[in-house]
Every structure is written in structure tokens, then in C-alpha cells.
Amino acid sequence: MRQVLVFLGVMLLLHLKAAAQERPAYLDPTLPIEVRVEDLLGRMTLEEKVAQMLSMWQTKRLIVDEQNRFDPSRAPEWFKLGIGRIERPSEYFQTAREAAAFTNAIQRWVKENTRLGIPVLFHEEALHGIQAAEATSYPQAIALASTWNPALVERVYGRIAREVRARGVHQVLAPVVDVGREPRWGRIEETFGEDPYLVAEMGKAAVWGLQGRRVPPVGPGHVIATLKHMAGHGQPESGINVAPVFFGERHLREVFLYPFREAVEKAHALSVMASYNEIDGIPSHVNAWMLRDVLRGEWGFRGVIVSDWFAIRQLITKHHVAADEAEAARRALAATVDIELPDYDVYPVLLEQVKKGLIPESAVDEAVRRLLWAKFAVGLFDGEPYVDEAEASRVNASEEDRALALEAAREAIILLKNDGLLPLEAGRLDRVAVIGPHAGEVLLGGYSGRPRYTVSILEGLRERLRGEAEVLYAEGVRITEDSVFTDEPQPHLGGERAYPRWVADTVVWTDPESNRRRIEEAVALARRSDVAILVVGGNEQTSREAWAVNHLGDRLSLRLPGQQEELVKAVSATGVPVVLVVIGGQPYVITELVDRVGAIVWGWYLGQETGRAVAEVLLGDYNPAGRLPITIPRHEGQLPAYYSHKPSKELDYVDGTSRPLFPFGYGLSYTRFAYRSVRLEPDRVGGCGVVRVLVELENVGDRAGDEVVQVYVRDRVSSVARPVKELKGFRRVHLGPGERKVVEIELGPEAFAFYGLEMERVVEAGWFDVLVGGNSEELISVPLEITEDCNLGP
């Protein structure tokens, strides 16, 4: 009997060994990703390879039934080759659970019915929350930058990743790390502002939140981040989306490429999207120098470069640098653009191009190798590539997410002016007038979803003042003909208007005469109120992404759209105290209004919890500490108006000053802070050395609050012209009344480096000013001597 058992055991081991040998290496999770990728690539036909370079968005209609459920019987025959990626699987559905069921159904069919069972990688838009139903809507990117709190931003994007992954999605097209230096541009709200250092710090935080701190692998609850849009997209000519940019290499590297480099080298972002624009005549999607030589070569990027939507076709239709699809595909692939988004359009011609010998198959292999690596990195080949559909419902828009959205909104709010009017004292108020075109709904901004919960400013104030004061509403003016104009709370809206307003091609501006009647009603309400809360700004139609000649979004003017200035002047003329609350996606020129109001609260788009956060700030429950991530100009004629300009741009105009209305980094508080001392340790250092900036900060007011300590650097004499100052460090610090703290910020050689005459990063010996304060203009200067040069390489 014992001999029989031994014999059976040996036979079992031989069977298992044979089975293991038959199992493809790419399915073995114990092997390195690179080994698995090569094994899988070696098994693929050319047709299967090209299929991995294609994606589906609108063409999803080919594979769904009338209820938008996956129906493989409708799919074209080529779908059995597999597909690289599918865009926005959540857009058809009203719940996160339905979206998860959709991705599960596709993954199951692909695994069981394609020859090699290569899973699909799903994408979503997630600029400040998933662009989908039941997702948490956080403050817009420029508002997140206003927090000056990278740790908070990392937490926000970490929660976004959790919601996304629960739906069966593995990559998001975020964050935007374009440096935004053209406020007329409709996409300025999507950026983290005008300063490359601030953008880089926020961008790294977003990547860490999305991907996790250690990649690969991209573990459970995390997704691949996609840096957008490389590069120069944030300062288009005349403020027109996709218009050309004209920068020298030095400026391009130091300003617009810097956040991308930081996010690639330090945060290890795994994907980059090329930009629509051209730089010095070369569209980014064929800019081999930028994408292949700099991004992949100099920075060592090994991830996936994705096209922007339909951008490869634009090489033919917009830029006119390719005669046909074949030339556009060849040039984009030569620049190492790996996959075409959002639909298969131009890249299918790669198949015939390889067969004709016009493109080497090795070029396709390189792209597919990177695309497969990403699928392995997110664990799609290990275990079952499915998600728990019930968990998707529990994870999306949880109470924890709602609390974080409120925290982010609070920290983003900026107090720009206060003549002692704020905070309001509830006990001294009988009637509060809330006036403004969108005070009764929540504006979310571009790339927004449909959150489960929203709180408008009207609702937030009514809730906060219930039982203490009457809160009445007047529309004041209407900007575009889809505004909410009832004075009743609108909880059913739930952000429903934001996305339709953003995508609608036609913008219907409201008739001025009807607005004047609304202004009369607002003035009448203000006269019988103790205070007027004037909520002004824009909406998702007045400034947005302009993606077609019939879908515009950039502005000629930065004045408040509609008759809002007339409204502010009329209400302020009543003598009633006025608080101006600004909600919108761009800086507005409000020069003529500043002296007419007692306080100005700037919010950008604050997300689903807008009303609660604004009410808390107005009533003093929260002490505002947001800081401007972008300059607010006095006049459009000042543009571009960023703070870190060159010394040669310091003259005034013959008809006015060149100083901004509110400078970069500016923001007030309900308390006051004193900078007791600033010192450097050491104050003399070699070029490759490290300097510690020590700031003794004291809260000299009677309220707890946050101060944002900002550190700038100025090179007194250099071989090439340098900016008048550059942000190189910051810290958001909380202090109680009377509390004093020493804040330490470290400056390494990169803080003093620039691209020198030989286009290498150098620190030159000489004298520097280290400038410390609460904004970019009110600064304490201390000298630093650097005794020797330091070369940091390309």
C-alpha cells in the first residue's frame, strides 16, 4: 500500500510540473514584470499588438445594448483581438455599482474569449473627482492649489483613486501640471496656478495620492496617474486654447517642463499625455525632442505616453504637418506616443504601414511593451480582474469622502479684503440678503461629475443661521440662460447642471434689460437687510475648455460676465454692508469693485460642500487661510502678469501701474501673524550645499489660525537673466492665539540652480537674497553667499 501511495505521489508531482511548464510565463505572478511582458509580446500577432495601441470611447456603442449593458454579440469581429483601453466606462450609468458591473462584464468576456486573454485597461477623467454619477466632487484644481497644503492634496487624490478603482478602473487622466500663466484661457481652472514650484509640489502630491508612494506595483485602491499636458499648454497665444506657444528652450525647461520632471523623477508618474499645442512650430504629438529625447532619454521615463483626444488627427486637420493618416501615425509613433485616445481613428493604419515596411515592427513592439507593462503594474493579470460591485457603491461618496471634501473647501477659501465686517456675528443679524446668479446652486467647474450631495451657499447660510436670522434670496442678475433663480433650496440638482452646462455648445447670454429688473429686486432686498452676501463670478459656460469652433470657452475680458459689476455697484450704493463672495474658474478683474465692499472672499469652484464651507468662513466658525496660486491683475492690459517676471519688466504704463490688484501668494486671516526673525544656517555655503531657513512665527491675534510661510530666492548677478524672485519653499502652519513657533524650510542646490549658458543646471557662486513672508510682495530679505559653482547636469 505504501508503495502505491508513493507511486501516486510521484505521478501527481510530475503532472503538476508538466502543468506548470505548459502555463505561459506571462501568467506567472512570481516572475518579474519585464519577463512576463516579453513572454506575452513574443506570443502576439501583429494584429493583436496594434489592437493594444487602440482605445474605445464613443465606439463603445458598438459593444452595448439599448440599456448600455455590454453585449458581445454586437461587437465587431476584430474585437476578438482585444483592445488596449476603454474610456469613461462610468458615463452611461447613474450608479457606481452599475459602472463596476459594466467593467466586470467586459473583463470576463475578454479573458474567456480572446486568444491570449489580455485584460482591458479602463480610463476615467478625475481632475477633482471622477467625472461620473455618485462620485465625490472636490474643489477644482486651482482651488486645491489655494490650500498650499500638499499633504491634504495627496489625501484628496488618494480618496479619488479609491473611488475610481472600486469601479474597475485602472488609470485616470489627471493631474494637470501645466503652469497656468494666461487667465483668459478657459482651462486655467484645471491648473495648480502660475508658479512652477507650487505646481510641481501639488502635482507630486496628486501623483502620490493616485498611485501610492511605491510603484510598481500600483496596489489595491490606487490607479495610474497621467500628467497633462506636455507641454506649454498653460500660456497659449492670446489666451486661445490650443494656440501656439513661443518659448526658448531655457524658459520651457525652467517653467513648463519643471513640474513634469519633478512628477516623473520624484513621484514616478507612470503616464504622460502630450499637449495639443505647438512649440516653435512643432506640435507636441510629433515633438520627438521633447517626448523621446527629454522625457524618455534625459529623465528616464519608462511609462506610457497617451495622445490627447483626437490629437493625432489634428496633425492633419489643425496643424497641417501631416498629409494623411499614415504620415500622422508614423510621426506620432516616432515621437513615442504609445496609444491613441479616445477612439481608434488614425493608429489602425499602423498595421498596414508595418506590413508595407514603412514602419519597423520593432517600433510597434516598443509601444506595446510599455502598454503591457502598465497592465501588469496594476495587477490585471494576477487573480481575477474583477471588482466587488457592492463595494463600489459603498466606497463612492462615503461620509469620509464628504468630510474630506468639506475640509478641502475650507482650506481653499481665500480672504482678500476685510474692513472688519467679517466674521459676521449671528446674534446681531435679523435679516441676511443672499444675492447672486448662482447662490442657489453649486457650481462645480469643468470635468465634474454628479455627486450624491451638494450644498449651495444659500442652503449653507440658511442651515447655519436657522433660528437666528432670516436668510432671503434674490437672483440679482442672470449670466446665462440656465441659472437657478428660485429662492428655495435645490437639493435635487446635486450638481446636475455643471456637466451639461460645460459640454453644451451654445451659450445664451442673458438679456441686459431683464437683468436690470433683477438688479432692482436685489437692491430692494438689500435695503431691508442687515448685510448683503453678493455671490458673483462665472459658471461652467463663461470659462471652460474650448474644444471646437462651435464650442468656445476662452474669454476676451476678465471682467465679471453679465451685468454683475452693475449689480455690485447698485447694492453697495444702498449703504448696506456688502460681502463679495467670488465663485468661478478664473481670476477676475474687479478693480472698480474693491473699494465698494467691506470684504472679499475668493473661492474658485469649491466642490460639493461649497455652501457649508463658505457659511463657516463668513460666520467665523473657520478662520480662512487660503492663498492665491495665481496673480489677480488690475487690468487685462497687464497680461501676462505672473510675479516671477524678469527684472527688465519693471516699468509702469503711461496710463497706470503694472502692480497687480492682488499678488501671488496673498491671503488674509481673522488673526495676525508676526515674523519675529528670519535666519539662515549656514549663511555661507558651497554651491552643492544645503541651507536651512529658520523663521520665528507668532500668532499675535486672538484667534487660532493658519499662516502660509513662503520662501523665495533671488540671484543678484547671474550669467543669464533670472526672475526677480522665485518660490522655492513653503509651509502651512497652525498657531493658537499667542503661540510662537520656529518654522524650518530646507533649500538644497536645486533652489538656486538654473539652466546656464551651456543649457545645464548650474548653481553659480555669488550673492543671493532669501526672501521670506506671507505673500510674494511683503517679504523679509536675508543675504546668502554661495562660495563655489555646482553643476547639476542636464
Secondary structure, DSSP 8 states (H G I E B T S, - for coil): -HHHHHHHHHHHHHHHHHHHHHS-GGG-TTS-HHHHHHHHHHH--HHHHHHTT-EESGGGGGGB-TTS-B-GGGS-GGGGG--SEEE-GGGG-SSHHHHHHHHHHHHHHHHHHSSS----EEEE--SSS-SSBT------HHHHHHT--HHHHHHHHHHHHHHHHHTT--EE---B------TTSTTGGGS--S-HHHHHHHHHHHHHHHH-SS-SS--TT--B-EEEEETTTTS-GGG-TT--B---HHHIIIIISHHHHHHHHTT---EEEE-SSEETTEEGGG-HIIIIIIIIIIS---SEEE--TTHHHHHHHTS---SSHHHHHHHHHHTT--B--SSSSSGGGHHHHHHTTSS-HHHHHHHHHHHHHHHHHTTTTSS-----HHHHHHHTT-HHHHHHHHHHHHHH-EEEEESS--S--GGG-SEEEEESTTTTS----SS--B-S----HHHHHHHHTTTT-EEEEE----SBTT----SS--TTTTTTTHHHHHH-S---B--HHHHHHHHHHHHHHHHTSSEEEEEEE--TTTS----BTTB----S--S-STTHHHHHHHHHTTT--EEEEEESSS----TTTGGGSSEEEE-S---TTHHHHHHHHHTTSS------SS-B-S-GGG-S--SS--GGG---BTTB--S-SB-TT--B-SS-EEEEEEEEESSEE-TT--EEEEEEEEE-SSS-EEEEEEEEEEESS-SS---S-EEEEEEEEEE-TT-EEEEEEEE-GGGT-EE-TTSSEEE-SEEEEEEEESSSSSEEEEEEEE-S-EEEE-
